[in-house]
Amino acid sequence: MILEKVIKQASKILKSYNIHSHELDAELILSDIMKVKKEFFITNNEASISEKIMEKYNIAIKRRIKREPVAYITGKKEFWSEDFIVNYSTLVPRPETELLIYKIISFFKNKTINILDIGTGSGCILLSILKELNSSRGIGIDISTKAIQMAKINSKNLNLINRSKFKVFDLSEFNTGKYDLIVSNPPYIPSKDIKNLSKDIINYEPKATLDGGFDGLDLIKKVIYKSNHLLKTQGLLAVEIGYGQYLKVSGLLKRFGFREIAKEYDYNRNVRCIISTKARFF
């Protein structure tokens, strides 16, 4: 079959199942199977597709019809202009988390720092920061052994293995080192709201990476408490938060002696990350 026709047909099928990103998903899945960049389709839309590729493509499209995220079908997700390996043990990196990276880099540009990433998952946050701060080092911790395995693979793929370490740890048991930056994208969705998430998320992404307890703040509280002990005097704490949580998280930070110095809004003008410090001046 002809490339252009194959993509249009797959896109039409996905659209019939109310998948809004049907055209992009059809292209991303096929480009992964063909091992080409998506831009290849622009200049080669009359190319023929082999039966072997079509067989793999049909299987992948059926998986997407069942609402399996494209990132799990392809085994990767682009984040901060890099492809990160992901699987069912890791949260799929979100574009809004890049807002956290932008803000952090603006504070530490041209500096050498020591970083702790709590709940590192695929390692995308820590590794993206290290990519920009090329003399800094960091450690990522997570309770999931499988997630840490993915983070180590991503570290190797990005040639950052010498500046990053990833370890399996429960946050309550981690007491090693002092850090210039502690960053975290913890689970922050209230337990009662989990059932309202899209099928793409609720049926595939690990619940432990989503469920933040009764009010969504269980893990955020633990991150703030632990940061109180692990952060250097002039260090920064950067935390991603959920919709409508700003006032409560801001109050928690103040209770532990943190001073907010910046916040970042998402594309819907909701506060999605807070940067704070215990230093009088920064």
C-alpha positions in Angstrom: 0.0 0.0 0.0 1.0 3.6 -0.5 2.3 5.5 2.5 -0.1 8.5 2.4 -3.1 6.2 2.0 -2.0 4.0 4.9 -1.7 7.0 7.3 -5.0 8.5 6.2 -6.8 5.1 6.7 -5.3 4.6 10.1 -6.1 8.2 11.1 -9.7 7.7 10.0 -10.1 4.5 12.1 -8.6 6.2 15.2 -10.9 9.2 14.7 -13.9 6.9 14.6 -13.0 5.8 18.1 -12.9 9.5 19.3 -9.2 9.7 19.6 -8.6 13.4 19.1 -4.9 13.1 18.2 -5.7 10.5 15.5 -3.6 12.0 12.7 -0.5 12.6 14.9 -0.8 9.2 16.5 -1.1 7.4 13.1 2.1 9.2 12.0 4.1 8.6 15.2 3.3 4.9 15.3 4.2 4.3 11.7 7.4 6.4 11.9 8.5 4.2 14.9 7.8 1.0 13.0 9.6 2.2 9.9 12.5 3.7 12.0 12.2 7.0 10.3 11.6 10.6 11.4 8.0 11.8 11.0 9.2 14.4 8.5 10.0 11.5 6.1 6.3 11.3 5.3 6.3 14.8 3.8 8.6 14.0 0.9 7.9 10.3 0.6 4.1 10.1 0.7 4.1 7.9 -2.5 6.4 5.3 -1.0 5.2 1.7 -0.8 4.7 -0.1 2.6 5.7 -3.7 2.9 3.4 -6.4 4.1 5.6 -7.0 7.2 5.4 -3.3 8.2 1.6 -3.3 7.6 1.2 -6.3 9.8 3.1 -4.5 12.7 1.2 -1.3 12.0 -2.2 -2.9 12.2 -1.4 -4.5 15.5 -0.2 -1.2 16.9 -3.3 0.7 15.7 -5.5 -1.9 17.4 -3.6 -1.2 20.6 -4.2 2.5 20.2 -7.9 1.8 19.6 -7.9 0.3 23.1 -6.6 3.7 24.3 -3.1 2.4 25.0 -0.8 5.6 25.0 1.3 6.0 21.9 4.4 6.2 24.2 3.8 2.7 25.5 3.2 1.4 22.0 6.4 2.9 20.6 8.3 2.5 23.9 9.4 6.1 24.0 8.3 9.7 24.5 9.9 12.9 23.3 10.7 15.3 26.2 13.0 18.3 26.1 13.9 17.4 22.5 15.1 14.0 23.4 13.5 10.5 23.2 13.1 8.9 26.6 12.5 5.2 26.9 9.3 4.4 28.9 7.3 1.4 29.8 4.3 0.5 32.0 6.3 1.2 35.1 6.8 4.8 34.3 4.6 7.8 34.0 4.5 9.2 30.4 6.4 12.5 30.4 4.1 15.5 30.0 4.7 18.7 28.1 3.7 20.8 31.1 6.6 19.3 33.1 8.9 21.1 30.7 7.8 24.3 32.3 9.5 23.1 35.5 12.7 22.6 33.5 12.6 26.1 32.0 12.2 27.7 35.4 14.9 25.7 37.0 17.5 26.4 34.3 16.8 30.2 34.5 18.0 30.1 38.1 21.0 27.9 37.7 22.3 28.8 34.2 26.2 28.5 34.1 26.3 27.1 37.6 27.5 23.8 38.9 25.0 22.2 41.3 24.1 19.0 43.0 20.6 17.8 42.3 18.1 15.4 43.9 15.1 14.2 41.9 12.4 12.7 44.0 10.1 10.2 42.2 12.4 10.2 39.2 10.4 7.7 37.0 12.0 7.7 33.6 14.6 10.2 34.8 13.4 12.8 32.3 13.5 15.7 34.7 16.9 15.1 36.1 18.5 14.2 32.8 17.0 17.2 31.0 18.4 19.5 33.7 21.8 17.9 33.5 21.7 18.2 29.7 21.5 22.0 30.1 23.8 22.4 33.2 26.7 20.5 31.8 29.0 20.5 34.8 26.3 19.5 37.4 25.5 16.2 38.9 22.4 14.5 40.3 20.7 11.5 41.8 17.2 10.3 41.1 15.3 8.1 43.5 12.1 6.1 43.1 10.3 3.3 44.9 9.9 1.4 41.6 12.8 -0.9 40.6 11.5 -1.1 37.0 11.3 2.7 36.8 14.9 3.0 38.0 16.0 0.5 35.3 14.4 2.8 32.7 16.1 5.9 34.1 19.5 4.1 33.9 18.9 3.2 30.3 17.9 6.8 29.5 21.0 8.1 31.3 23.2 5.8 29.2 21.4 6.8 25.9 22.0 10.5 26.7 25.6 10.0 27.6 24.9 11.3 31.1 25.9 8.1 33.0 28.9 9.8 34.6 26.9 12.7 36.0 23.8 10.9 37.2 22.9 8.1 39.6 19.6 6.4 40.0 18.7 4.4 43.1 15.6 2.5 44.5 14.6 4.3 47.7 11.5 5.0 49.7 11.7 8.8 50.3 11.2 8.3 54.1 14.4 6.2 54.2 16.6 8.5 52.1 18.9 10.7 54.1 22.0 11.0 52.0 23.7 14.3 51.0 22.9 17.9 50.8 21.5 19.5 47.6 21.5 22.8 45.8 18.3 21.7 44.1 15.6 19.3 45.0 13.0 18.7 42.3 9.9 16.6 42.2 6.9 15.8 40.1 5.1 13.7 42.7 1.7 12.0 42.4 -0.8 14.8 43.1 -4.2 13.7 41.9 -6.8 13.2 44.7 -7.8 9.6 45.1 -11.5 10.4 44.4 -10.6 11.9 41.0 -8.6 9.0 39.7 -11.7 7.4 38.3 -12.4 10.5 36.2 -9.1 10.3 34.3 -9.1 9.3 30.6 -8.9 5.7 29.7 -5.4 6.3 28.2 -4.2 7.2 31.7 -6.3 5.1 34.1 -6.0 1.8 32.2 -2.3 2.0 31.5 -0.2 4.3 33.6 0.9 3.1 37.0 -1.6 4.3 39.7 1.3 4.9 42.2 2.5 7.7 39.9 -0.9 9.4 39.9 -2.6 8.9 43.2 -1.7 11.6 45.7 -4.1 10.5 48.5 -7.2 12.0 49.8 -6.5 15.6 48.8 -3.7 14.9 46.4 -1.1 16.3 48.8 0.2 13.2 50.6 3.4 12.9 48.6 3.9 16.7 48.2 3.9 16.9 52.0 6.6 14.2 52.3 8.7 16.0 49.6 8.5 19.3 51.5 9.3 17.7 54.9 12.3 15.7 53.5 13.6 18.8 51.6 13.6 20.6 54.9 16.5 18.3 55.9 18.3 17.7 52.6 18.4 21.1 51.0 21.5 23.3 51.4 21.0 26.7 53.0 20.9 28.5 49.7 19.2 25.7 47.9 16.0 25.6 45.9 12.9 23.3 46.1 11.0 22.9 42.8 7.7 21.0 42.9 5.1 20.4 40.2 1.5 20.6 41.5 -2.0 19.8 40.3 -4.9 21.9 39.4 -6.2 24.1 42.3 -3.5 23.1 44.7 -1.5 26.3 44.7 -2.9 27.9 47.9 -2.6 24.7 49.9 0.9 23.9 48.8 2.0 27.5 49.3 0.7 27.2 52.9 2.6 24.0 53.5 5.8 25.6 52.2 5.4 28.5 54.6 4.7 26.2 57.5 8.1 24.5 57.0 9.9 27.9 56.6 10.1 28.0 52.8 9.8 31.2 50.9 8.3 31.2 47.4 10.4 32.9 44.9 8.8 31.9 41.6 5.8 30.0 40.1 5.0 28.9 36.6 1.7 28.7 34.9 0.5 26.1 32.4 -1.2 27.0 29.1 -4.6 27.3 30.9 -3.1 29.8 33.4 -3.1 27.3 36.3 -0.1 27.4 38.6 1.8 24.1 37.8 5.1 24.5 39.7 6.4 26.4 42.7 10.1 27.3 43.3 10.9 28.0 46.9 13.9 28.4 49.2 14.8 28.8 52.9 17.4 31.4 52.1 16.7 35.0 53.1 18.2 36.1 49.8 18.5 34.3 46.5 
